[in-house]
Amino acid sequence: MTASEILKPAGMKKLFIVVLLLALVHPIRAQVIDVKGKVKDKSVERADQKVDEGIDEGLDAVEEGVVGLFKKKDTAKDEEESSDEEQASEKSRGKMAESTDDETNQSGRKQSITSYSKFDFIAGETIIFFDDFSKDPVGEFPAKWNTNNNAEVVTVGGHSGKWFKLPADGGNYIPELKGTFPDNVTIEFDVLMTDKNTLGATYYSEAQFDVDAYGVPGEAGAEMDINTDELEYHSYNENDNGINTTSSKALVEVGTPTHISIWIQKSRFRMYINEAKVFDIPKGVFSEFKYNRFRFNTYNTQSDVFVTNVRIAVGAPDTRNQLITEGRLVTRGILFDTNSDKIKPESYGCIKEIATVLKENPSVNVMIVGHTDSDGDNTSNLDLSKRRAAAVKSFLSKEFGIDSSRMQTDGKGESQPADNNNTPEGKAQNRRVEFIKL
C-alpha cells in the first residue's frame, strides 16, 4: 500500500480513529501527594506522552502503511501493561499516596464476606469508644487522643475515609476513655502498613494516666505486636511475666488495609487478623485487675503506620435468648461500607449467630429494620436503611438458607435515634439493624 492510498478518505478515517484511540488510552487521574510529601501529577505527563506517541505513529503510518501502524499499537499496549504491572508492584511494596483533600476511593481490602465463614468473632453492641477521624481536620492531631509524640490525621490515596498516621520515630497514642472496661469487651481497628513494620497495641490496667510509660505500662496488661513477619502476644502483671507466645497463622499485608478484632472475656483472650483467628488463650489476661486503658505504640517501626475505625464496645449479649424470649434483637455488629448497603466481611459472625437462631426456631418469622445516623439528608438515609435491611435478608437467605418468606424488611433512616448524633460514639450507636419477632 502506497502513501497516496493511505491518504484516501477511507484510509484517513481509519488513521484518525487509531490515532484518537491512542491519544485517549489513559483517563486523567487525580493528583495526589505521596507519603514523602512530593507532588506527583503524572496524569498530565502520561496524557501528553500518549498524544505525542499517537501523532508520531500516525506520521509513521503514512510512510510505512496501516499494517505497520497496528503493529506499533500492539507494542505500545504491551509496554503500557508492563508499566501498569510495575505500578502495581510498587504499590504492593507500600509506596502509598496521601491525599490532602477528602476525596477518596474505596478500600483495597481483598476479603469478601463469604471468606469469613469460620469467623466466630461477634462485635460488641454498646459502644464505649469509636473514632474514624471523620470529624478531625486533615493535618491535625485527633481531638479524642493523647500522645507523647507528634501524629496527624490524613487521607490515603486509594483507600476510603480518614486515617490516623502514627510516625515511625516512636510514641504512645492513647484514646481518652473514662471508667473501666467491662469483663466482656471487643476492640477493633483497621491498620495499613506501608512497609515491613510493627504496630504495638496494649490493653492494660493503670492507676493514673501516664502517657510517657514505656515497655509494659500499668500494673497488668495484654500486649500485642502486630506486624508483617510474626505476631507476638505477651500478658503480664506486677509479679508475673504471664504468657509469651507467637503466631504466623495470618499476617498484616503491606499496602492492604487489615482488620484487627480482639475479644476479651474475663481471662480469655482472642485475636483475629481479618477472618483468621490467630490467638485463643483461655488464661491470657489477669482478670483480677480493672482494665481502663488501650494504646498504640510505634517504637519498633521503620516507617509510618496508619489506623482507622477504632471501635471499643461491650461484648454482645446472648442473641439466642434475647430474640426468642424478648421478641426483639438490636445489633450493631452488622456493619456496612460508608453510605452503602454492602455488608462488611467482619459482620459474618454476628449474622451467623442470628441465622442459627432462625434455623433452631423454624416457626419464628422476623421483621428486619435498618437504622442510620443523621449524616446526609432524610430521604437518602431512609432509602439507605431500607436497602441495608434488604441486604441482610438476602444474605441470610443465600448464605444460610433461611426461607425469604420468613423475613420482612423495613427501614427507618435517622427517624428513631438510639443516641444523639453529636458524637462518633452516638452515631455508631444509631447505625444498627433490628430484628423483631413477628
C-alpha positions as CSV (number, residue, x, y, z in Angstrom):
1,M,0.0,0.0,0.0
2,T,1.4,3.4,-1.0
3,A,1.3,6.6,0.9
4,S,-1.2,8.0,-1.6
5,E,-3.5,5.1,-1.0
6,I,-3.3,5.6,2.8
7,L,-4.4,9.2,2.4
8,K,-7.6,8.3,0.6
9,P,-10.8,9.1,2.6
10,A,-11.3,5.5,3.9
11,G,-7.6,5.3,4.9
12,M,-7.6,8.7,6.5
13,K,-10.7,7.8,8.5
14,K,-9.1,4.6,9.8
15,L,-5.9,6.5,10.6
16,F,-7.8,9.2,12.5
17,I,-9.7,6.6,14.6
18,V,-6.4,4.8,15.5
19,V,-4.6,8.0,16.5
20,L,-7.6,9.2,18.5
21,L,-7.7,5.9,20.4
22,L,-4.0,6.0,21.2
23,A,-4.4,9.6,22.5
24,L,-7.2,8.6,24.8
25,V,-5.7,5.4,26.2
26,H,-5.5,6.6,29.8
27,P,-8.0,8.9,31.6
28,I,-6.7,11.8,33.6
29,R,-6.1,10.6,37.1
30,A,-6.5,12.5,40.4
31,Q,-3.5,14.4,41.6
32,V,-2.1,13.1,44.9
33,I,0.8,13.7,47.3
34,D,2.9,10.7,48.2
35,V,4.0,9.8,51.8
36,K,7.2,11.8,51.3
37,G,5.1,14.9,50.5
38,K,6.2,15.3,46.9
39,V,3.5,16.4,44.4
40,K,3.2,13.9,41.5
41,D,0.9,14.8,38.7
42,K,1.8,12.0,36.3
43,S,-1.7,12.1,34.8
44,V,-0.9,15.1,32.6
45,E,2.5,13.8,31.7
46,R,1.1,10.4,30.6
47,A,-1.7,12.0,28.6
48,D,0.7,14.3,26.8
49,Q,3.0,11.4,26.2
50,K,0.2,9.4,24.6
51,V,-0.9,12.2,22.4
52,D,2.7,12.7,21.2
53,E,3.0,9.0,20.5
54,G,-0.2,9.0,18.7
55,I,0.9,11.8,16.4
56,D,4.3,10.2,15.8
57,E,2.8,6.8,14.9
58,G,0.2,8.5,12.6
59,L,3.1,10.1,10.7
60,D,4.9,6.7,10.6
61,A,1.8,5.1,9.2
62,V,1.9,7.5,6.2
63,E,5.3,6.2,5.4
64,E,5.1,2.6,6.4
65,G,1.4,1.7,5.9
66,V,-1.5,0.9,8.1
67,V,-0.2,-2.6,8.9
68,G,2.9,-1.1,10.4
69,L,0.8,1.2,12.5
70,F,-1.2,-1.6,14.0
71,K,2.0,-3.4,14.9
72,K,3.2,-0.3,16.7
73,K,-0.1,0.0,18.5
74,D,0.2,-3.6,19.8
75,T,3.7,-2.9,21.0
76,A,2.6,0.3,22.8
77,K,-0.2,-1.8,24.5
78,D,2.3,-4.3,25.8
79,E,4.5,-1.6,27.1
80,E,1.6,0.0,28.9
81,E,0.6,-3.3,30.5
82,S,4.1,-3.8,31.7
83,S,4.1,-0.2,33.1
84,D,0.8,-1.0,35.0
85,E,2.3,-4.2,36.4
86,E,5.3,-2.2,37.7
87,Q,3.0,0.3,39.3
88,A,1.0,-2.5,41.0
89,S,4.2,-4.0,42.3
90,E,5.4,-0.6,43.5
91,K,2.1,-0.1,45.4
92,S,2.3,-3.6,46.9
93,R,5.7,-2.6,48.4
94,G,3.8,0.1,50.3
95,K,4.5,3.3,48.3
96,M,1.1,4.7,49.3
97,A,-0.1,8.2,48.4
98,E,-1.6,10.6,50.9
99,S,-4.3,13.0,49.7
100,T,-4.7,16.5,51.0
101,D,-8.5,16.6,50.5
102,D,-11.4,14.4,51.4
103,E,-11.9,12.7,48.0
104,T,-11.0,9.0,48.5
105,N,-11.6,5.7,46.7
106,Q,-13.0,2.5,48.2
107,S,-10.8,0.4,50.4
108,G,-8.5,-2.1,48.8
109,R,-9.2,-4.8,51.3
110,K,-9.3,-8.1,49.4
111,Q,-11.5,-10.2,51.7
112,S,-15.2,-10.9,50.8
113,I,-17.8,-11.6,53.4
114,T,-18.0,-15.3,52.5
115,S,-14.3,-15.7,53.2
116,Y,-15.2,-15.1,56.8
117,S,-17.3,-18.3,57.1
118,K,-15.2,-19.6,60.0
119,F,-15.1,-16.2,61.7
120,D,-16.7,-16.6,65.2
121,F,-15.9,-13.0,66.4
122,I,-19.1,-11.1,67.4
123,A,-18.6,-7.3,67.7
124,G,-19.8,-5.7,71.0
125,E,-23.1,-3.9,71.0
126,T,-22.8,-0.9,73.3
127,I,-20.1,1.5,72.0
128,I,-17.6,2.7,74.6
129,F,-15.3,4.5,72.1
130,F,-15.4,5.0,68.4
131,D,-13.3,7.1,66.1
132,D,-13.0,7.1,62.3
133,F,-11.4,10.6,62.4
134,S,-14.1,11.9,60.1
135,K,-14.6,15.0,62.3
136,D,-10.9,15.8,62.6
137,P,-9.2,18.2,60.1
138,V,-6.6,16.7,57.9
139,G,-3.1,17.6,59.1
140,E,-4.1,17.9,62.8
141,F,-3.8,15.6,65.8
142,P,-7.2,14.0,66.6
143,A,-9.2,15.6,69.3
144,K,-10.0,12.4,71.3
145,W,-6.5,11.1,71.6
146,N,-3.4,11.8,73.7
147,T,0.3,11.3,72.9
148,N,3.9,11.9,73.8
149,N,4.8,12.4,70.2
150,N,3.5,14.0,67.0
151,A,0.9,12.5,64.7
152,E,-1.8,13.7,62.3
153,V,-5.0,12.8,60.5
154,V,-4.6,12.2,56.8
155,T,-6.3,10.7,53.8
156,V,-4.6,8.0,51.9
157,G,-4.9,7.7,48.1
158,G,-6.7,4.5,47.0
159,H,-8.3,3.9,50.5
160,S,-11.5,5.4,51.8
161,G,-12.0,7.6,54.8
162,K,-9.5,9.4,57.1
163,W,-6.6,7.7,58.8
164,F,-4.5,8.4,61.9
165,K,-0.9,8.4,60.8
166,L,1.5,7.2,63.5
167,P,5.0,8.3,62.7
168,A,7.9,5.8,62.7
169,D,10.0,7.7,65.2
170,G,8.1,6.1,68.1
171,G,5.4,7.2,70.5
172,N,2.3,6.3,72.5
173,Y,-1.2,7.0,71.2
174,I,-4.0,6.7,73.7
175,P,-7.7,7.3,73.3
176,E,-9.2,9.4,76.2
177,L,-11.5,7.0,78.0
178,K,-13.5,7.3,81.2
179,G,-14.1,4.4,83.6
180,T,-13.0,0.8,83.4
181,F,-13.7,-1.8,80.7
182,P,-16.3,-4.5,81.3
183,D,-15.2,-8.1,81.6
184,N,-16.6,-8.8,78.2
185,V,-15.1,-6.2,75.7
186,T,-14.3,-6.1,72.0
187,I,-11.7,-3.9,70.4
188,E,-11.5,-3.4,66.6
189,F,-9.5,-1.3,64.2
190,D,-8.1,-1.2,60.7
191,V,-4.4,-0.9,60.1
192,L,-2.5,0.0,57.0
193,M,1.3,-0.6,56.8
194,T,3.4,0.9,54.0
195,D,6.5,-1.2,54.8
196,K,7.5,-4.2,56.9
197,N,6.5,-2.8,60.2
198,T,5.2,-3.5,63.7
199,L,2.3,-1.8,65.5
200,G,2.1,-2.3,69.2
201,A,-1.3,-2.5,70.9
202,T,-1.8,-2.8,74.6
203,Y,-4.9,-3.4,76.8
204,Y,-3.9,-2.6,80.4
205,S,-4.7,-1.5,83.9
206,E,-3.2,1.8,85.1
207,A,-3.8,3.6,88.4
208,Q,-3.2,7.0,86.9
209,F,-2.8,8.2,83.3
210,D,0.8,8.2,82.2
211,V,1.3,8.9,78.5
212,D,5.1,8.5,78.8
213,A,5.1,4.9,80.1
214,Y,7.4,2.7,78.0
215,G,7.6,-1.0,77.7
216,V,4.8,-2.7,79.5
217,P,2.6,0.0,81.1
218,G,0.4,-0.1,84.2
219,E,0.0,-2.9,86.8
220,A,-1.1,-5.5,84.4
221,G,-1.9,-5.9,80.7
222,A,-2.1,-7.8,77.4
223,E,0.4,-6.6,74.8
224,M,0.3,-7.4,71.1
225,D,2.9,-6.8,68.4
226,I,1.0,-6.7,65.1
227,N,3.4,-6.9,62.2
228,T,4.2,-8.2,58.7
229,D,6.5,-11.1,59.8
230,E,5.2,-12.6,63.0
231,L,2.5,-11.8,65.6
232,E,3.5,-11.7,69.3
233,Y,1.4,-11.8,72.4
234,H,2.5,-11.1,76.0
235,S,0.5,-10.9,79.2
236,Y,1.9,-9.5,82.4
237,N,1.3,-8.3,85.9
238,E,3.5,-6.8,88.7
239,N,4.7,-10.2,89.9
240,D,4.4,-12.5,86.9
241,N,5.5,-12.3,83.3
242,G,2.4,-14.2,82.3
243,I,2.2,-15.7,78.8
244,N,4.5,-15.2,75.9
245,T,3.5,-16.7,72.5
246,T,3.8,-16.0,68.8
247,S,1.8,-16.9,65.7
248,S,2.2,-16.8,61.9
249,K,-1.3,-18.0,61.0
250,A,-2.1,-14.7,59.4
251,L,-0.1,-11.6,58.9
252,V,-0.6,-7.9,58.0
253,E,-0.1,-7.5,54.3
254,V,1.9,-4.4,53.2
255,G,-0.2,-1.9,51.3
256,T,-3.6,-3.6,52.1
257,P,-5.9,-2.5,54.9
258,T,-6.2,-5.2,57.6
259,H,-9.0,-5.6,60.1
260,I,-7.9,-6.5,63.6
261,S,-10.5,-7.9,66.1
262,I,-9.8,-8.5,69.8
263,W,-12.3,-10.2,72.1
264,I,-11.6,-10.3,75.8
265,Q,-14.0,-12.3,78.1
266,K,-12.6,-12.1,81.7
267,S,-9.4,-14.0,81.4
268,R,-9.9,-15.3,77.8
269,F,-8.1,-13.5,75.0
270,R,-8.9,-13.9,71.3
271,M,-7.5,-12.0,68.4
272,Y,-8.2,-12.2,64.7
273,I,-6.4,-10.9,61.6
274,N,-9.2,-10.3,59.1
275,E,-11.1,-13.7,59.1
276,A,-8.3,-15.8,60.7
277,K,-8.2,-16.4,64.5
278,V,-4.5,-16.1,65.5
279,F,-4.7,-16.3,69.3
280,D,-7.3,-18.0,71.6
281,I,-5.8,-18.1,75.1
282,P,-8.2,-19.2,77.9
283,K,-5.9,-17.7,80.6
284,G,-4.5,-14.9,78.6
285,V,-5.5,-11.9,80.8
286,F,-5.0,-11.4,84.6
287,S,-8.8,-11.0,85.3
288,E,-8.4,-9.7,88.9
289,F,-7.3,-6.3,87.6
290,K,-9.6,-3.4,86.5
291,Y,-8.5,-2.6,82.9
292,N,-9.0,1.0,81.8
293,R,-6.5,1.8,79.1
294,F,-5.8,0.9,75.5
295,R,-2.9,2.3,73.4
296,F,-1.0,2.0,70.2
297,N,2.8,2.5,70.0
298,T,5.3,2.5,67.2
299,Y,8.7,2.0,68.8
300,N,9.7,-0.9,66.5
301,T,8.6,0.6,63.2
302,Q,10.7,1.5,60.1
303,S,8.1,3.8,58.5
304,D,4.7,5.3,59.3
305,V,1.7,3.2,60.3
306,F,-2.0,4.2,59.6
307,V,-5.0,3.2,61.7
308,T,-8.7,4.0,61.5
309,N,-12.2,2.8,62.6
310,V,-11.1,2.3,66.2
311,R,-14.1,0.7,67.9
312,I,-14.3,-0.4,71.6
313,A,-17.6,-1.9,72.8
314,V,-19.2,-4.0,75.5
315,G,-19.4,-7.6,74.4
316,A,-22.5,-8.9,72.7
317,P,-25.4,-10.3,74.7
318,D,-26.8,-13.8,74.3
319,T,-28.6,-13.2,71.0
320,R,-30.4,-16.5,71.0
321,N,-32.1,-15.8,74.4
322,Q,-32.9,-12.2,73.5
323,L,-34.6,-12.7,70.2
324,I,-36.7,-15.6,71.3
325,T,-37.6,-14.6,74.8
326,E,-37.8,-10.8,74.4
327,G,-39.0,-10.8,70.8
328,R,-36.6,-8.2,69.7
329,L,-32.8,-8.1,69.0
330,V,-30.9,-4.9,68.2
331,T,-27.4,-5.4,66.8
332,R,-24.6,-3.1,65.9
333,G,-22.4,-5.9,64.9
334,I,-23.7,-5.9,61.3
335,L,-21.5,-3.2,59.6
336,F,-21.7,-1.7,56.2
337,D,-19.4,0.3,54.0
338,T,-19.9,4.1,54.3
339,N,-23.1,5.3,52.5
340,S,-23.6,1.8,51.1
341,D,-25.6,-1.4,51.6
342,K,-22.5,-3.6,51.1
343,I,-22.1,-5.7,54.3
344,K,-18.5,-5.6,55.7
345,P,-16.8,-9.1,56.0
346,E,-16.3,-8.8,59.8
347,S,-20.1,-8.9,60.2
348,Y,-20.2,-12.6,59.3
349,G,-20.0,-13.9,62.9
350,C,-22.9,-11.8,64.0
351,I,-25.1,-12.7,61.1
352,K,-24.2,-16.4,61.6
353,E,-25.5,-16.2,65.2
354,I,-28.8,-14.8,64.0
355,A,-29.1,-17.4,61.3
356,T,-28.6,-20.1,63.9
357,V,-31.4,-18.7,66.0
358,L,-33.7,-18.8,63.0
359,K,-32.7,-22.3,62.0
360,E,-33.3,-23.6,65.5
361,N,-36.7,-21.9,65.6
362,P,-38.3,-22.6,62.2
363,S,-41.7,-21.2,63.3
364,V,-40.3,-17.8,64.1
365,N,-40.7,-15.0,61.4
366,V,-38.9,-11.7,61.7
367,M,-39.1,-8.1,60.6
368,I,-35.6,-6.8,59.7
369,V,-35.4,-3.0,60.2
370,G,-32.4,-0.8,59.2
371,H,-31.4,2.4,61.0
372,T,-28.8,5.1,60.2
373,D,-27.2,8.1,61.8
374,S,-28.2,11.6,60.8
375,D,-25.3,12.3,58.3
376,G,-26.9,13.2,54.9
377,D,-30.5,14.1,54.1
378,N,-33.6,12.3,55.4
379,T,-34.6,10.9,52.1
380,S,-31.3,9.3,51.3
381,N,-31.0,7.9,54.8
382,L,-34.4,6.3,54.6
383,D,-33.6,4.7,51.3
384,L,-30.2,3.5,52.7
385,S,-31.7,1.9,55.8
386,K,-34.2,0.0,53.6
387,R,-31.5,-1.2,51.3
388,R,-29.4,-2.3,54.2
389,A,-32.3,-4.3,55.7
390,A,-32.8,-6.0,52.3
391,A,-29.1,-6.8,52.1
392,V,-29.2,-8.6,55.4
393,K,-32.3,-10.6,54.4
394,S,-30.7,-11.5,51.1
395,F,-27.5,-12.7,52.8
396,L,-29.4,-14.8,55.4
397,S,-31.4,-16.4,52.6
398,K,-28.5,-17.0,50.1
399,E,-25.7,-17.9,52.6
400,F,-27.6,-19.7,55.3
401,G,-30.7,-21.0,53.5
402,I,-33.3,-19.1,55.6
403,D,-36.6,-19.0,53.7
404,S,-37.1,-15.5,52.5
405,S,-40.8,-15.8,53.2
406,R,-40.0,-15.8,56.9
407,M,-38.3,-12.4,56.7
408,Q,-39.8,-8.9,56.0
409,T,-37.8,-5.8,55.8
410,D,-38.2,-2.1,56.5
411,G,-36.1,1.0,57.2
412,K,-36.4,3.9,59.5
413,G,-33.5,6.0,58.3
414,E,-32.5,8.5,61.0
415,S,-36.0,8.9,62.4
416,Q,-35.6,6.7,65.5
417,P,-32.1,7.5,67.0
418,A,-31.0,5.4,70.0
419,D,-28.4,8.0,71.0
420,N,-27.5,11.6,70.0
421,N,-25.8,12.2,66.7
422,N,-23.3,14.8,68.0
423,T,-20.5,12.3,68.8
424,P,-18.9,9.5,66.8
425,E,-20.0,7.1,69.6
426,G,-23.6,8.3,69.3
427,K,-23.6,7.9,65.6
428,A,-22.2,4.4,65.9
429,Q,-25.0,3.5,68.3
430,N,-27.6,4.8,65.8
431,R,-26.2,2.7,62.9
432,R,-27.9,-0.6,63.7
433,V,-30.1,-3.4,62.5
434,E,-33.2,-4.5,64.4
435,F,-34.8,-8.0,64.3
436,I,-38.4,-8.0,65.5
437,K,-40.2,-11.3,66.1
438,L,-43.5,-11.4,64.2
